[in-house]
């Protein structure tokens, strides 16, 4: 009987813990920034205005505009952080720590370094959603010639 009570109480506590985890995951998937806020943050970080819509699209696909998003499911035991899911391996190059990567501007500045070294193909999401990201629209941004601008500037696609 004691064993049955112990098992039931263990099951109940696990069920409560699992429910809390689900609630946390759902709330962390909510957008914390608007499309426009992300675009202005990227521009402020130094991204060329022509590429801002594409990178904003990446931020939406990577983190759903949540600067606190963390992906812990990499095969090499690293984590991806923030708006543009910057991998741990970039922290040293960007002179940042995990907490810094939750700051949208610091995350965007580090993403700019990644972009300058590896181009847009550094993000698997770009490879997967390239067509949608090249057509991504943000009010007051010209997205019609984005592919031409990327090719003209010899940027990796």
CNS distance restraints for C-alpha pairs under 8 A (distance, minus, plus):
assign (resid   1 and name CA) (resid   5 and name CA) 6.31 0.50 0.50
assign (resid   2 and name CA) (resid   6 and name CA) 6.10 0.50 0.50
assign (resid   3 and name CA) (resid   7 and name CA) 6.15 0.50 0.50
assign (resid   4 and name CA) (resid   8 and name CA) 6.11 0.50 0.50
assign (resid   5 and name CA) (resid   9 and name CA) 6.05 0.50 0.50
assign (resid   6 and name CA) (resid  10 and name CA) 6.06 0.50 0.50
assign (resid   7 and name CA) (resid  11 and name CA) 6.07 0.50 0.50
assign (resid   8 and name CA) (resid  12 and name CA) 6.07 0.50 0.50
assign (resid   9 and name CA) (resid  13 and name CA) 6.13 0.50 0.50
assign (resid  10 and name CA) (resid  14 and name CA) 6.14 0.50 0.50
assign (resid  11 and name CA) (resid  15 and name CA) 6.08 0.50 0.50
assign (resid  12 and name CA) (resid  16 and name CA) 6.28 0.50 0.50
assign (resid  13 and name CA) (resid  17 and name CA) 6.15 0.50 0.50
assign (resid  14 and name CA) (resid  18 and name CA) 6.00 0.50 0.50
assign (resid  15 and name CA) (resid  19 and name CA) 6.13 0.50 0.50
assign (resid  16 and name CA) (resid  20 and name CA) 6.30 0.50 0.50
assign (resid  17 and name CA) (resid  21 and name CA) 6.23 0.50 0.50
assign (resid  18 and name CA) (resid  22 and name CA) 6.20 0.50 0.50
assign (resid  19 and name CA) (resid  23 and name CA) 6.26 0.50 0.50
assign (resid  20 and name CA) (resid  24 and name CA) 6.18 0.50 0.50
assign (resid  21 and name CA) (resid  25 and name CA) 6.12 0.50 0.50
assign (resid  22 and name CA) (resid  26 and name CA) 6.15 0.50 0.50
assign (resid  23 and name CA) (resid  27 and name CA) 6.21 0.50 0.50
assign (resid  24 and name CA) (resid  28 and name CA) 6.04 0.50 0.50
assign (resid  25 and name CA) (resid  29 and name CA) 6.34 0.50 0.50
assign (resid  26 and name CA) (resid  30 and name CA) 7.06 0.50 0.50
assign (resid  28 and name CA) (resid  66 and name CA) 7.41 0.50 0.50
assign (resid  28 and name CA) (resid  68 and name CA) 7.50 0.50 0.50
assign (resid  28 and name CA) (resid  69 and name CA) 6.83 0.50 0.50
assign (resid  29 and name CA) (resid  63 and name CA) 7.81 0.50 0.50
assign (resid  29 and name CA) (resid  64 and name CA) 6.84 0.50 0.50
assign (resid  29 and name CA) (resid  66 and name CA) 6.99 0.50 0.50
assign (resid  29 and name CA) (resid  69 and name CA) 7.54 0.50 0.50
assign (resid  30 and name CA) (resid  64 and name CA) 7.18 0.50 0.50
assign (resid  30 and name CA) (resid  66 and name CA) 6.81 0.50 0.50
assign (resid  31 and name CA) (resid  64 and name CA) 5.70 0.50 0.50
assign (resid  31 and name CA) (resid  65 and name CA) 5.18 0.50 0.50
assign (resid  31 and name CA) (resid  66 and name CA) 5.15 0.50 0.50
assign (resid  32 and name CA) (resid  65 and name CA) 6.05 0.50 0.50
assign (resid  32 and name CA) (resid  66 and name CA) 5.01 0.50 0.50
assign (resid  32 and name CA) (resid  67 and name CA) 6.96 0.50 0.50
assign (resid  33 and name CA) (resid  37 and name CA) 6.00 0.50 0.50
assign (resid  33 and name CA) (resid  38 and name CA) 6.50 0.50 0.50
assign (resid  33 and name CA) (resid  65 and name CA) 5.51 0.50 0.50
assign (resid  33 and name CA) (resid  66 and name CA) 6.60 0.50 0.50
assign (resid  33 and name CA) (resid  67 and name CA) 7.87 0.50 0.50
assign (resid  34 and name CA) (resid  38 and name CA) 6.31 0.50 0.50
assign (resid  34 and name CA) (resid  65 and name CA) 7.03 0.50 0.50
assign (resid  35 and name CA) (resid  39 and name CA) 6.22 0.50 0.50
assign (resid  35 and name CA) (resid  56 and name CA) 6.94 0.50 0.50
assign (resid  35 and name CA) (resid  60 and name CA) 7.93 0.50 0.50
assign (resid  35 and name CA) (resid  65 and name CA) 7.48 0.50 0.50
assign (resid  35 and name CA) (resid 138 and name CA) 7.23 0.50 0.50
assign (resid  36 and name CA) (resid  40 and name CA) 6.22 0.50 0.50
assign (resid  36 and name CA) (resid 138 and name CA) 6.89 0.50 0.50
assign (resid  36 and name CA) (resid 139 and name CA) 7.74 0.50 0.50
assign (resid  37 and name CA) (resid  41 and name CA) 6.13 0.50 0.50
assign (resid  38 and name CA) (resid  42 and name CA) 6.18 0.50 0.50
assign (resid  38 and name CA) (resid  56 and name CA) 6.31 0.50 0.50
assign (resid  38 and name CA) (resid  59 and name CA) 7.87 0.50 0.50
assign (resid  38 and name CA) (resid  65 and name CA) 7.26 0.50 0.50
assign (resid  38 and name CA) (resid 104 and name CA) 7.96 0.50 0.50
assign (resid  39 and name CA) (resid  43 and name CA) 6.25 0.50 0.50
assign (resid  39 and name CA) (resid  52 and name CA) 5.96 0.50 0.50
assign (resid  39 and name CA) (resid  53 and name CA) 6.85 0.50 0.50
assign (resid  39 and name CA) (resid  56 and name CA) 5.78 0.50 0.50
assign (resid  39 and name CA) (resid 138 and name CA) 7.91 0.50 0.50
assign (resid  40 and name CA) (resid  44 and name CA) 6.01 0.50 0.50
assign (resid  41 and name CA) (resid  45 and name CA) 6.11 0.50 0.50
assign (resid  41 and name CA) (resid 104 and name CA) 7.06 0.50 0.50
assign (resid  41 and name CA) (resid 105 and name CA) 5.90 0.50 0.50
assign (resid  41 and name CA) (resid 108 and name CA) 7.14 0.50 0.50
assign (resid  42 and name CA) (resid  46 and name CA) 6.54 0.50 0.50
assign (resid  42 and name CA) (resid  47 and name CA) 5.69 0.50 0.50
assign (resid  42 and name CA) (resid  52 and name CA) 6.38 0.50 0.50
assign (resid  42 and name CA) (resid  55 and name CA) 7.78 0.50 0.50
assign (resid  42 and name CA) (resid  56 and name CA) 7.65 0.50 0.50
assign (resid  42 and name CA) (resid 105 and name CA) 7.30 0.50 0.50
assign (resid  42 and name CA) (resid 108 and name CA) 5.74 0.50 0.50
assign (resid  42 and name CA) (resid 109 and name CA) 7.74 0.50 0.50
assign (resid  43 and name CA) (resid  47 and name CA) 5.03 0.50 0.50
assign (resid  43 and name CA) (resid  48 and name CA) 6.59 0.50 0.50
assign (resid  43 and name CA) (resid  49 and name CA) 6.17 0.50 0.50
assign (resid  43 and name CA) (resid  52 and name CA) 6.55 0.50 0.50
assign (resid  44 and name CA) (resid 105 and name CA) 7.68 0.50 0.50
assign (resid  45 and name CA) (resid 105 and name CA) 6.17 0.50 0.50
assign (resid  45 and name CA) (resid 106 and name CA) 7.78 0.50 0.50
assign (resid  45 and name CA) (resid 108 and name CA) 5.82 0.50 0.50
assign (resid  45 and name CA) (resid 109 and name CA) 5.00 0.50 0.50
assign (resid  45 and name CA) (resid 112 and name CA) 7.41 0.50 0.50
assign (resid  46 and name CA) (resid 109 and name CA) 7.12 0.50 0.50
assign (resid  46 and name CA) (resid 112 and name CA) 7.13 0.50 0.50
assign (resid  47 and name CA) (resid  51 and name CA) 6.71 0.50 0.50
assign (resid  47 and name CA) (resid  52 and name CA) 6.29 0.50 0.50
assign (resid  47 and name CA) (resid 112 and name CA) 6.42 0.50 0.50
assign (resid  48 and name CA) (resid  52 and name CA) 6.49 0.50 0.50
assign (resid  49 and name CA) (resid  53 and name CA) 7.99 0.50 0.50
assign (resid  49 and name CA) (resid 141 and name CA) 7.66 0.50 0.50
assign (resid  50 and name CA) (resid 141 and name CA) 7.66 0.50 0.50
assign (resid  50 and name CA) (resid 142 and name CA) 7.00 0.50 0.50
assign (resid  50 and name CA) (resid 143 and name CA) 7.23 0.50 0.50
assign (resid  50 and name CA) (resid 146 and name CA) 6.16 0.50 0.50
assign (resid  50 and name CA) (resid 149 and name CA) 7.10 0.50 0.50
assign (resid  51 and name CA) (resid  55 and name CA) 6.37 0.50 0.50
assign (resid  51 and name CA) (resid 146 and name CA) 6.78 0.50 0.50
assign (resid  51 and name CA) (resid 150 and name CA) 7.72 0.50 0.50
assign (resid  52 and name CA) (resid  56 and name CA) 5.91 0.50 0.50
assign (resid  53 and name CA) (resid  57 and name CA) 6.18 0.50 0.50
assign (resid  53 and name CA) (resid 133 and name CA) 7.41 0.50 0.50
assign (resid  53 and name CA) (resid 134 and name CA) 7.77 0.50 0.50
assign (resid  53 and name CA) (resid 136 and name CA) 5.90 0.50 0.50
assign (resid  53 and name CA) (resid 137 and name CA) 6.26 0.50 0.50
assign (resid  53 and name CA) (resid 138 and name CA) 6.35 0.50 0.50
assign (resid  53 and name CA) (resid 141 and name CA) 7.17 0.50 0.50
assign (resid  53 and name CA) (resid 143 and name CA) 6.83 0.50 0.50
assign (resid  54 and name CA) (resid  58 and name CA) 6.41 0.50 0.50
assign (resid  54 and name CA) (resid 133 and name CA) 4.97 0.50 0.50
assign (resid  54 and name CA) (resid 134 and name CA) 5.74 0.50 0.50
assign (resid  54 and name CA) (resid 135 and name CA) 7.87 0.50 0.50
assign (resid  54 and name CA) (resid 136 and name CA) 6.34 0.50 0.50
assign (resid  55 and name CA) (resid  59 and name CA) 6.24 0.50 0.50
assign (resid  55 and name CA) (resid 133 and name CA) 7.77 0.50 0.50
assign (resid  56 and name CA) (resid  60 and name CA) 6.30 0.50 0.50
assign (resid  57 and name CA) (resid  61 and name CA) 6.24 0.50 0.50
assign (resid  57 and name CA) (resid 133 and name CA) 5.34 0.50 0.50
assign (resid  57 and name CA) (resid 136 and name CA) 6.37 0.50 0.50
assign (resid  58 and name CA) (resid  62 and name CA) 5.80 0.50 0.50
assign (resid  58 and name CA) (resid  84 and name CA) 6.82 0.50 0.50
assign (resid  58 and name CA) (resid 123 and name CA) 7.78 0.50 0.50
assign (resid  58 and name CA) (resid 125 and name CA) 6.53 0.50 0.50
assign (resid  58 and name CA) (resid 126 and name CA) 6.41 0.50 0.50
assign (resid  58 and name CA) (resid 133 and name CA) 7.06 0.50 0.50
assign (resid  59 and name CA) (resid  63 and name CA) 5.72 0.50 0.50
assign (resid  59 and name CA) (resid  64 and name CA) 6.54 0.50 0.50
assign (resid  59 and name CA) (resid  65 and name CA) 5.82 0.50 0.50
assign (resid  59 and name CA) (resid  83 and name CA) 5.29 0.50 0.50
assign (resid  59 and name CA) (resid  84 and name CA) 4.94 0.50 0.50
assign (resid  59 and name CA) (resid  85 and name CA) 7.88 0.50 0.50
assign (resid  60 and name CA) (resid  64 and name CA) 4.23 0.50 0.50
assign (resid  60 and name CA) (resid  65 and name CA) 5.14 0.50 0.50
assign (resid  60 and name CA) (resid  83 and name CA) 7.77 0.50 0.50
assign (resid  61 and name CA) (resid 125 and name CA) 6.73 0.50 0.50
assign (resid  62 and name CA) (resid  83 and name CA) 6.92 0.50 0.50
assign (resid  62 and name CA) (resid  84 and name CA) 5.95 0.50 0.50
assign (resid  62 and name CA) (resid  85 and name CA) 6.18 0.50 0.50
assign (resid  62 and name CA) (resid 125 and name CA) 6.82 0.50 0.50
assign (resid  63 and name CA) (resid  67 and name CA) 7.24 0.50 0.50
assign (resid  63 and name CA) (resid  69 and name CA) 5.78 0.50 0.50
assign (resid  63 and name CA) (resid  82 and name CA) 6.79 0.50 0.50
assign (resid  63 and name CA) (resid  83 and name CA) 5.31 0.50 0.50
assign (resid  63 and name CA) (resid  84 and name CA) 6.61 0.50 0.50
assign (resid  63 and name CA) (resid  85 and name CA) 6.77 0.50 0.50
assign (resid  64 and name CA) (resid  83 and name CA) 7.64 0.50 0.50
assign (resid  65 and name CA) (resid  83 and name CA) 5.65 0.50 0.50
assign (resid  66 and name CA) (resid  82 and name CA) 6.65 0.50 0.50
assign (resid  66 and name CA) (resid  83 and name CA) 5.74 0.50 0.50
assign (resid  67 and name CA) (resid  81 and name CA) 7.81 0.50 0.50
assign (resid  67 and name CA) (resid  82 and name CA) 4.30 0.50 0.50
assign (resid  67 and name CA) (resid  83 and name CA) 4.60 0.50 0.50
assign (resid  67 and name CA) (resid 101 and name CA) 7.96 0.50 0.50
assign (resid  67 and name CA) (resid 102 and name CA) 5.16 0.50 0.50
assign (resid  67 and name CA) (resid 103 and name CA) 6.53 0.50 0.50
assign (resid  67 and name CA) (resid 104 and name CA) 5.76 0.50 0.50
assign (resid  68 and name CA) (resid  81 and name CA) 7.08 0.50 0.50
assign (resid  68 and name CA) (resid  82 and name CA) 5.13 0.50 0.50
assign (resid  68 and name CA) (resid  83 and name CA) 7.36 0.50 0.50
assign (resid  68 and name CA) (resid 102 and name CA) 5.10 0.50 0.50
assign (resid  69 and name CA) (resid  81 and name CA) 5.95 0.50 0.50
assign (resid  69 and name CA) (resid  82 and name CA) 5.02 0.50 0.50
assign (resid  69 and name CA) (resid  83 and name CA) 6.92 0.50 0.50
assign (resid  69 and name CA) (resid  85 and name CA) 7.47 0.50 0.50
assign (resid  69 and name CA) (resid 102 and name CA) 7.75 0.50 0.50
assign (resid  70 and name CA) (resid  79 and name CA) 6.70 0.50 0.50
assign (resid  70 and name CA) (resid  80 and name CA) 5.57 0.50 0.50
assign (resid  70 and name CA) (resid  81 and name CA) 4.70 0.50 0.50
assign (resid  70 and name CA) (resid  82 and name CA) 6.36 0.50 0.50
assign (resid  70 and name CA) (resid  85 and name CA) 7.13 0.50 0.50
assign (resid  71 and name CA) (resid  79 and name CA) 5.48 0.50 0.50
assign (resid  71 and name CA) (resid  80 and name CA) 5.01 0.50 0.50
assign (resid  71 and name CA) (resid  81 and name CA) 6.65 0.50 0.50
assign (resid  71 and name CA) (resid  85 and name CA) 7.47 0.50 0.50
assign (resid  72 and name CA) (resid  77 and name CA) 7.40 0.50 0.50
assign (resid  72 and name CA) (resid  78 and name CA) 6.75 0.50 0.50
assign (resid  72 and name CA) (resid  79 and name CA) 4.71 0.50 0.50
assign (resid  72 and name CA) (resid  80 and name CA) 6.77 0.50 0.50
assign (resid  73 and name CA) (resid  77 and name CA) 7.23 0.50 0.50
assign (resid  73 and name CA) (resid  78 and name CA) 7.76 0.50 0.50
assign (resid  73 and name CA) (resid  79 and name CA) 7.02 0.50 0.50
assign (resid  74 and name CA) (resid  78 and name CA) 5.75 0.50 0.50
assign (resid  74 and name CA) (resid  79 and name CA) 6.41 0.50 0.50
assign (resid  78 and name CA) (resid  87 and name CA) 6.79 0.50 0.50
assign (resid  78 and name CA) (resid  88 and name CA) 5.87 0.50 0.50
assign (resid  78 and name CA) (resid  89 and name CA) 7.58 0.50 0.50
assign (resid  79 and name CA) (resid  87 and name CA) 5.66 0.50 0.50
assign (resid  79 and name CA) (resid  88 and name CA) 5.71 0.50 0.50
assign (resid  80 and name CA) (resid  85 and name CA) 4.51 0.50 0.50
assign (resid  80 and name CA) (resid  86 and name CA) 4.98 0.50 0.50
assign (resid  80 and name CA) (resid  87 and name CA) 4.19 0.50 0.50
assign (resid  80 and name CA) (resid  88 and name CA) 6.31 0.50 0.50
assign (resid  81 and name CA) (resid  85 and name CA) 4.29 0.50 0.50
assign (resid  81 and name CA) (resid  86 and name CA) 5.01 0.50 0.50
assign (resid  81 and name CA) (resid  87 and name CA) 6.33 0.50 0.50
assign (resid  81 and name CA) (resid  88 and name CA) 7.68 0.50 0.50
assign (resid  81 and name CA) (resid  98 and name CA) 7.32 0.50 0.50
assign (resid  81 and name CA) (resid 101 and name CA) 5.89 0.50 0.50
assign (resid  81 and name CA) (resid 102 and name CA) 6.70 0.50 0.50
assign (resid  82 and name CA) (resid  86 and name CA) 6.64 0.50 0.50
assign (resid  82 and name CA) (resid 101 and name CA) 5.65 0.50 0.50
assign (resid  82 and name CA) (resid 102 and name CA) 4.94 0.50 0.50
assign (resid  82 and name CA) (resid 103 and name CA) 7.39 0.50 0.50
assign (resid  82 and name CA) (resid 104 and name CA) 7.03 0.50 0.50
assign (resid  82 and name CA) (resid 107 and name CA) 6.44 0.50 0.50
assign (resid  83 and name CA) (resid 102 and name CA) 7.60 0.50 0.50
assign (resid  83 and name CA) (resid 104 and name CA) 6.41 0.50 0.50
assign (resid  83 and name CA) (resid 107 and name CA) 6.76 0.50 0.50
assign (resid  83 and name CA) (resid 108 and name CA) 7.58 0.50 0.50
assign (resid  84 and name CA) (resid 107 and name CA) 6.89 0.50 0.50
assign (resid  84 and name CA) (resid 108 and name CA) 7.09 0.50 0.50
assign (resid  84 and name CA) (resid 111 and name CA) 6.71 0.50 0.50
assign (resid  86 and name CA) (resid  90 and name CA) 6.88 0.50 0.50
assign (resid  86 and name CA) (resid 101 and name CA) 7.33 0.50 0.50
assign (resid  86 and name CA) (resid 107 and name CA) 7.03 0.50 0.50
assign (resid  86 and name CA) (resid 110 and name CA) 7.47 0.50 0.50
assign (resid  86 and name CA) (resid 111 and name CA) 6.70 0.50 0.50
assign (resid  87 and name CA) (resid  91 and name CA) 7.54 0.50 0.50
assign (resid  88 and name CA) (resid  98 and name CA) 7.68 0.50 0.50
assign (resid  90 and name CA) (resid  94 and name CA) 6.07 0.50 0.50
assign (resid  90 and name CA) (resid 110 and name CA) 7.57 0.50 0.50
assign (resid  90 and name CA) (resid 114 and name CA) 7.92 0.50 0.50
assign (resid  91 and name CA) (resid  95 and name CA) 5.72 0.50 0.50
assign (resid  91 and name CA) (resid  96 and name CA) 4.89 0.50 0.50
assign (resid  91 and name CA) (resid  97 and name CA) 5.91 0.50 0.50
assign (resid  91 and name CA) (resid  98 and name CA) 7.63 0.50 0.50
assign (resid  92 and name CA) (resid  96 and name CA) 6.41 0.50 0.50
assign (resid  94 and name CA) (resid 110 and name CA) 5.50 0.50 0.50
assign (resid  94 and name CA) (resid 113 and name CA) 7.51 0.50 0.50
assign (resid  96 and name CA) (resid 100 and name CA) 5.66 0.50 0.50
assign (resid  96 and name CA) (resid 101 and name CA) 6.92 0.50 0.50
assign (resid  97 and name CA) (resid 101 and name CA) 6.59 0.50 0.50
assign (resid  98 and name CA) (resid 102 and name CA) 7.10 0.50 0.50
assign (resid  99 and name CA) (resid 103 and name CA) 7.32 0.50 0.50
assign (resid 100 and name CA) (resid 106 and name CA) 6.35 0.50 0.50
assign (resid 100 and name CA) (resid 107 and name CA) 7.23 0.50 0.50
assign (resid 101 and name CA) (resid 106 and name CA) 6.19 0.50 0.50
assign (resid 101 and name CA) (resid 107 and name CA) 4.87 0.50 0.50
assign (resid 102 and name CA) (resid 106 and name CA) 7.81 0.50 0.50
assign (resid 102 and name CA) (resid 107 and name CA) 6.72 0.50 0.50
assign (resid 103 and name CA) (resid 107 and name CA) 5.95 0.50 0.50
assign (resid 104 and name CA) (resid 108 and name CA) 6.04 0.50 0.50
assign (resid 105 and name CA) (resid 109 and name CA) 6.15 0.50 0.50
assign (resid 106 and name CA) (resid 110 and name CA) 6.23 0.50 0.50
assign (resid 107 and name CA) (resid 111 and name CA) 6.09 0.50 0.50
assign (resid 108 and name CA) (resid 112 and name CA) 6.14 0.50 0.50
assign (resid 109 and name CA) (resid 113 and name CA) 6.65 0.50 0.50
assign (resid 110 and name CA) (resid 114 and name CA) 6.46 0.50 0.50
assign (resid 111 and name CA) (resid 115 and name CA) 6.04 0.50 0.50
assign (resid 112 and name CA) (resid 116 and name CA) 6.07 0.50 0.50
assign (resid 113 and name CA) (resid 117 and name CA) 6.24 0.50 0.50
assign (resid 114 and name CA) (resid 118 and name CA) 5.82 0.50 0.50
assign (resid 114 and name CA) (resid 119 and name CA) 7.07 0.50 0.50
assign (resid 114 and name CA) (resid 122 and name CA) 7.16 0.50 0.50
assign (resid 115 and name CA) (resid 119 and name CA) 4.32 0.50 0.50
assign (resid 115 and name CA) (resid 120 and name CA) 5.85 0.50 0.50
assign (resid 115 and name CA) (resid 122 and name CA) 7.10 0.50 0.50
assign (resid 118 and name CA) (resid 122 and name CA) 5.54 0.50 0.50
assign (resid 118 and name CA) (resid 156 and name CA) 7.22 0.50 0.50
assign (resid 119 and name CA) (resid 155 and name CA) 6.22 0.50 0.50
assign (resid 119 and name CA) (resid 156 and name CA) 4.76 0.50 0.50
assign (resid 119 and name CA) (resid 157 and name CA) 6.74 0.50 0.50
assign (resid 120 and name CA) (resid 126 and name CA) 6.40 0.50 0.50
assign (resid 120 and name CA) (resid 156 and name CA) 6.30 0.50 0.50
assign (resid 120 and name CA) (resid 157 and name CA) 5.99 0.50 0.50
assign (resid 121 and name CA) (resid 126 and name CA) 6.10 0.50 0.50
assign (resid 121 and name CA) (resid 127 and name CA) 6.11 0.50 0.50
assign (resid 121 and name CA) (resid 156 and name CA) 6.85 0.50 0.50
assign (resid 121 and name CA) (resid 157 and name CA) 6.05 0.50 0.50
assign (resid 122 and name CA) (resid 126 and name CA) 7.91 0.50 0.50
assign (resid 123 and name CA) (resid 127 and name CA) 6.96 0.50 0.50
assign (resid 124 and name CA) (resid 128 and name CA) 6.32 0.50 0.50
assign (resid 125 and name CA) (resid 129 and name CA) 5.89 0.50 0.50
assign (resid 125 and name CA) (resid 130 and name CA) 7.78 0.50 0.50
assign (resid 126 and name CA) (resid 130 and name CA) 4.97 0.50 0.50
assign (resid 126 and name CA) (resid 133 and name CA) 7.17 0.50 0.50
assign (resid 129 and name CA) (resid 133 and name CA) 6.02 0.50 0.50
assign (resid 130 and name CA) (resid 134 and name CA) 6.04 0.50 0.50
assign (resid 131 and name CA) (resid 135 and name CA) 6.43 0.50 0.50
assign (resid 132 and name CA) (resid 136 and name CA) 6.01 0.50 0.50
assign (resid 134 and name CA) (resid 143 and name CA) 7.35 0.50 0.50
assign (resid 134 and name CA) (resid 146 and name CA) 6.50 0.50 0.50
assign (resid 134 and name CA) (resid 147 and name CA) 6.59 0.50 0.50
assign (resid 135 and name CA) (resid 143 and name CA) 6.44 0.50 0.50
assign (resid 135 and name CA) (resid 144 and name CA) 7.23 0.50 0.50
assign (resid 136 and name CA) (resid 143 and name CA) 6.83 0.50 0.50
assign (resid 137 and name CA) (resid 141 and name CA) 7.08 0.50 0.50
assign (resid 137 and name CA) (resid 142 and name CA) 7.77 0.50 0.50
assign (resid 137 and name CA) (resid 143 and name CA) 6.14 0.50 0.50
assign (resid 142 and name CA) (resid 146 and name CA) 7.67 0.50 0.50
assign (resid 145 and name CA) (resid 149 and name CA) 6.31 0.50 0.50
assign (resid 146 and name CA) (resid 150 and name CA) 6.28 0.50 0.50
assign (resid 147 and name CA) (resid 151 and name CA) 6.28 0.50 0.50
assign (resid 148 and name CA) (resid 152 and name CA) 5.92 0.50 0.50
assign (resid 149 and name CA) (resid 153 and name CA) 6.11 0.50 0.50
assign (resid 150 and name CA) (resid 154 and name CA) 6.27 0.50 0.50
assign (resid 150 and name CA) (resid 155 and name CA) 5.22 0.50 0.50
assign (resid 150 and name CA) (resid 156 and name CA) 7.46 0.50 0.50
assign (resid 150 and name CA) (resid 157 and name CA) 7.45 0.50 0.50
assign (resid 151 and name CA) (resid 155 and name CA) 6.00 0.50 0.50
assign (resid 151 and name CA) (resid 156 and name CA) 7.79 0.50 0.50
assign (resid 151 and name CA) (resid 157 and name CA) 7.87 0.50 0.50
